[in-house]
């Protein structure tokens, strides 16, 4: 369930940020900002539901998930295939997120 929360949060954050990007950089109507704001609010809510007891740890884990989700967005939505170095970087980010999430606490 934890990974589902992070994945959904990433989808909402990327969607919200893309709405702003489309308005600002691609000339989309300002109406794009309304669902973008809703998506960003949903992102914040879902991230607050994640299990780590400290916000910083939750944000750190989320960072790795966000990187991987961004590369998927690049490929599936924007139609640009990630490079080998993108994939290696994404894998390293996910590895780091896993160490933070499931690592031993002293």
C-alpha positions as CSV (number, residue, x, y, z in Angstrom):
1,X,0.0,0.0,0.0
2,X,2.9,2.4,0.7
3,X,4.2,2.2,-2.8
4,X,0.8,2.7,-4.2
5,X,0.4,6.0,-2.1
6,X,3.8,7.2,-3.4
7,X,3.0,6.3,-7.0
8,X,-0.4,8.0,-6.9
9,X,1.2,11.1,-5.2
10,X,3.8,11.2,-8.0
11,X,1.2,10.9,-10.7
12,X,-0.8,13.8,-9.1
13,X,2.3,16.0,-8.6
14,X,3.5,15.5,-12.2
15,X,0.0,16.1,-13.6
16,X,-0.3,19.3,-11.6
17,X,3.1,20.6,-12.5
18,X,2.6,19.6,-16.1
19,X,-0.7,21.7,-16.1
20,X,1.4,24.7,-15.1
21,X,4.1,23.9,-17.6
22,X,1.5,23.6,-20.4
23,X,0.0,27.0,-19.5
24,X,3.3,28.8,-19.0
25,X,5.5,27.2,-21.7
26,X,3.1,25.8,-24.3
27,X,0.4,28.4,-24.4
28,X,-2.5,26.3,-23.0
29,X,-5.4,28.2,-21.5
30,X,-5.3,29.3,-17.9
31,X,-8.1,26.9,-17.2
32,X,-5.4,24.2,-17.1
33,X,-4.4,25.7,-13.8
34,X,-7.7,24.6,-12.1
35,X,-7.2,20.8,-12.4
36,X,-3.5,21.4,-11.9
37,X,-4.1,22.9,-8.5
38,X,-6.5,20.1,-7.6
39,X,-3.9,17.6,-8.6
40,X,-1.3,19.3,-6.5
41,X,-3.6,19.4,-3.5
42,X,-4.3,15.7,-3.9
43,X,-0.5,15.0,-4.1
44,X,0.1,16.8,-0.8
45,X,-2.8,14.9,0.9
46,X,-1.6,11.5,-0.3
47,X,2.0,12.2,0.7
48,X,0.8,13.0,4.2
49,X,-0.8,9.5,4.4
50,X,2.5,7.7,3.9
51,X,3.8,5.7,6.9
52,X,7.2,7.2,7.8
53,X,6.9,8.9,11.2
54,X,8.9,11.9,10.0
55,X,8.0,14.1,7.1
56,X,11.6,14.4,5.9
57,X,12.0,10.7,5.6
58,X,8.7,10.4,3.7
59,X,9.8,13.2,1.3
60,X,13.2,11.5,0.8
61,X,11.6,8.2,-0.2
62,X,9.1,10.0,-2.4
63,X,12.0,11.7,-4.2
64,X,13.1,8.3,-5.7
65,X,9.6,7.4,-6.7
66,X,9.1,10.8,-8.2
67,X,12.3,10.4,-10.4
68,X,11.1,7.1,-11.7
69,X,7.6,8.4,-12.3
70,X,9.0,11.4,-14.2
71,X,10.9,9.1,-16.5
72,X,7.7,7.1,-17.2
73,X,5.9,10.4,-17.9
74,X,8.7,11.5,-20.2
75,X,8.2,8.2,-22.2
76,X,4.5,7.6,-22.0
77,X,3.1,11.1,-22.1
78,X,5.7,13.2,-23.9
79,X,6.8,10.4,-26.2
80,X,10.5,10.7,-25.5
81,X,12.2,7.4,-24.7
82,X,14.5,7.7,-21.6
83,X,18.2,7.3,-22.3
84,X,20.3,4.5,-20.7
85,X,21.7,7.0,-18.3
86,X,18.1,8.1,-17.4
87,X,17.3,4.5,-16.6
88,X,20.4,3.9,-14.5
89,X,19.8,7.2,-12.6
90,X,16.1,6.2,-12.0
91,X,17.2,2.7,-10.8
92,X,19.7,4.3,-8.4
93,X,17.1,6.7,-7.1
94,X,14.7,3.8,-6.5
95,X,17.4,1.8,-4.7
96,X,18.1,4.8,-2.5
97,X,14.4,5.2,-1.7
98,X,14.2,1.6,-0.8
99,X,17.1,1.8,1.6
100,X,15.6,4.9,3.3
101,X,12.1,3.3,3.5
102,X,13.0,-0.2,4.6
103,X,16.4,0.5,6.3
104,X,17.1,-0.3,9.9
105,X,16.6,2.4,12.4
106,X,18.9,2.7,15.4
